[in-house]
Amino acid sequence: MGQHELEKALRREGDEQARAIWQTAEQFAEQHRREIAARLRDLEEQAGRRQSALARRLREEVRSAAQQAARTRRLAIEQQLAERLRVLAAELLTSMTKDRDALFVDLATEVPNYPWQRVTVHSCDHHLAARHFPGAEIATEDSISAGMAVQDEEGRLSVDNTLEARLEGLWENLLAELFRDINERIRADAVANNPPR
C-alpha cells in the first residue's frame, strides 16, 4: 500500500467516523428534541390544569363574594323594611281607636282585678280610667294610642295592656307573616313577568 492509498484509506475511515459521529450526534439531538418536546407538552398540560384550577377557584371566590354581598344587602334591606313596617304598624294603631270607649272597656276587663295604684293612659281616656280604676293615680302619656299600663304601689307588679305592648308581643310573628306575603308576591310577579317557555 502506497502513501496515496494510505491517505485515501485514512480519509475514507475519517469520513466514515465523522459520518458515524454526526449520525450519533443527530440521533442524540433528535432524542433530546423529542424529550424536550414531551417535557414541554407535560409542562403545558400542567400549566393548563393549574390555570383551569385557578380560574375555577377565582370564579368560586367571585361567586361566593357576590352571594355574600347579596345576602348582606338583602339583610340590610329587610332590616330597613322591618323598621318601616314597624313605624307604619304603630301609626295604624290610632286608626284602631275609632270607638275608644268600647276598646278601653275591652282592654280594661282583661287587666286582673287588683288594687292598682297607678294607671297610665292616653289623655283622651283619662275619664274612662278614673271610672274603671277608682282610687288609682291616673297619669297620661300620649304615646299610648289605646289601652292602659297599670302598677301596684311599689311598682313591682305591673301590667301593660296597651295596643303598643300588644304590637310588641306580636311583632316577630306578624313581621314573619308580612315577609312571607311580600316574598310570595315577589315570586308571583317574577313568574308573571317571566313566563316559562
C-alpha positions in Angstrom: 0.0 0.0 0.0 1.4 3.3 -1.1 1.2 6.6 0.5 -1.6 7.7 -1.7 -3.6 4.6 -1.0 -2.9 5.1 2.7 -4.2 8.7 2.6 -7.2 7.6 0.7 -8.0 4.8 3.3 -7.4 7.2 6.2 -9.7 9.8 4.6 -12.3 7.2 3.9 -12.1 6.0 7.5 -12.1 9.6 8.8 -15.2 10.3 6.7 -16.9 7.2 8.0 -16.0 8.0 11.5 -17.2 11.7 11.0 -20.4 10.4 9.5 -20.9 8.0 12.4 -20.2 10.7 14.9 -22.5 13.1 13.0 -25.2 10.4 12.9 -24.8 9.7 16.6 -24.9 13.4 17.3 -28.0 13.8 15.1 -29.7 10.8 16.9 -28.8 12.2 20.3 -30.1 15.7 19.2 -33.3 14.1 17.8 -33.8 12.1 21.0 -33.1 15.3 23.1 -35.6 17.3 20.9 -38.3 14.6 21.5 -37.6 14.6 25.2 -37.8 18.4 25.3 -41.0 18.4 23.3 -42.5 15.8 25.6 -41.4 17.8 28.7 -42.9 21.0 27.1 -46.2 19.2 26.5 -46.2 18.0 30.1 -45.4 21.5 31.3 -48.1 23.0 29.1 -50.7 20.4 30.4 -49.6 21.1 34.0 -49.9 24.9 33.3 -53.3 24.4 31.7 -54.5 22.3 34.7 -53.2 24.9 37.1 -54.7 27.7 35.1 -58.1 25.9 34.9 -57.9 25.2 38.7 -57.0 28.8 39.3 -59.8 30.0 37.1 -62.3 27.7 38.9 -61.1 28.9 42.3 -61.3 32.6 41.2 -64.8 32.0 39.8 -65.8 30.4 43.0 -64.3 33.2 45.1 -66.1 35.8 43.0 -69.4 33.9 43.2 -69.1 33.5 46.9 -68.2 37.1 47.4 -71.2 38.2 45.3 -73.5 35.9 47.2 -72.2 37.2 50.5 -72.6 40.8 49.3 -76.2 40.0 48.1 -77.0 38.4 51.4 -75.6 41.3 53.3 -77.5 43.8 51.1 -80.7 41.7 51.4 -80.5 41.6 55.2 -79.9 45.4 55.3 -82.9 46.0 53.0 -85.0 43.6 55.1 -84.0 45.4 58.3 -84.9 48.8 56.8 -88.2 47.3 55.6 -88.9 45.8 59.0 -88.3 49.2 60.7 -90.5 51.0 58.2 -93.3 48.4 58.7 -93.0 48.7 62.4 -93.4 52.5 62.2 -96.4 52.0 59.9 -97.9 49.5 62.2 -97.5 51.9 65.2 -99.1 54.6 63.1 -102.0 52.3 62.3 -102.8 51.7 65.9 -104.5 55.1 66.1 -106.9 54.0 63.4 -108.0 51.1 65.6 -109.3 53.6 68.2 -112.4 54.8 66.4 -114.7 53.5 69.3 -112.3 54.5 72.1 -114.8 53.8 74.9 -115.6 50.2 73.8 -112.0 49.4 73.1 -110.9 50.8 76.5 -113.6 48.8 78.3 -112.5 45.6 76.5 -108.8 46.2 77.4 -109.7 47.2 81.0 -111.6 44.0 81.5 -108.5 42.0 80.6 -106.5 43.5 83.4 -106.6 41.4 86.5 -108.7 42.8 89.4 -106.2 44.2 91.8 -105.9 47.4 93.8 -103.8 49.2 91.2 -102.2 52.4 92.4 -101.1 54.0 89.1 -102.8 53.8 85.7 -101.2 55.4 82.6 -103.5 56.0 79.6 -103.8 58.3 76.6 -105.1 61.8 77.7 -108.4 61.1 75.8 -109.0 58.1 78.1 -108.4 59.9 81.4 -112.2 59.9 82.3 -112.5 56.2 81.4 -109.5 55.3 83.6 -110.9 57.2 86.5 -114.2 55.3 86.2 -112.6 51.8 85.8 -109.8 52.3 88.3 -111.3 54.4 91.1 -108.7 55.5 93.7 -105.8 55.0 91.4 -103.5 57.8 90.3 -104.2 58.5 86.6 -101.2 59.5 84.5 -101.4 60.4 80.8 -99.0 59.6 78.1 -100.0 60.4 74.5 -97.5 57.8 73.1 -100.2 55.3 74.2 -102.7 55.0 71.4 -105.2 53.0 73.4 -105.3 50.8 76.5 -103.6 51.2 79.8 -100.4 50.3 81.8 -101.1 49.6 85.5 -98.8 49.3 88.5 -99.1 48.5 92.2 -97.9 50.8 94.9 -94.2 49.7 94.9 -94.1 49.4 91.1 -93.1 45.7 91.4 -96.3 44.4 89.8 -97.4 45.9 86.6 -99.5 45.0 83.5 -99.1 46.8 80.2 -102.3 46.2 78.2 -101.7 49.0 75.6 -102.0 48.4 71.9 -98.3 49.2 71.7 -97.5 46.4 74.1 -99.7 44.0 72.1 -98.0 45.0 68.9 -94.6 44.5 70.6 -95.7 41.0 71.7 -97.0 40.0 68.2 -94.4 41.8 66.2 -92.0 38.9 65.4 -94.8 36.6 64.2 -96.5 39.5 62.3 -93.3 40.5 60.7 -92.6 36.9 59.6 -96.1 36.7 58.1 -95.6 40.1 56.3 -92.3 39.0 54.8 -93.8 35.7 53.7 -96.6 37.6 51.9 -94.1 40.0 50.4 -91.9 37.1 49.1 -94.9 35.3 47.7 -95.9 38.5 45.8 -92.4 39.0 44.5 -92.3 35.4 43.3 -95.7 35.7 41.7 -94.6 39.0 40.0 -91.4 37.3 38.7 -93.4 34.4 37.2 -96.0 36.8 35.7 -93.2 38.9 34.1 -91.1 35.9 33.0 -93.5 33.1 32.0 -91.8 29.7 31.3 -91.3 29.0 27.6 
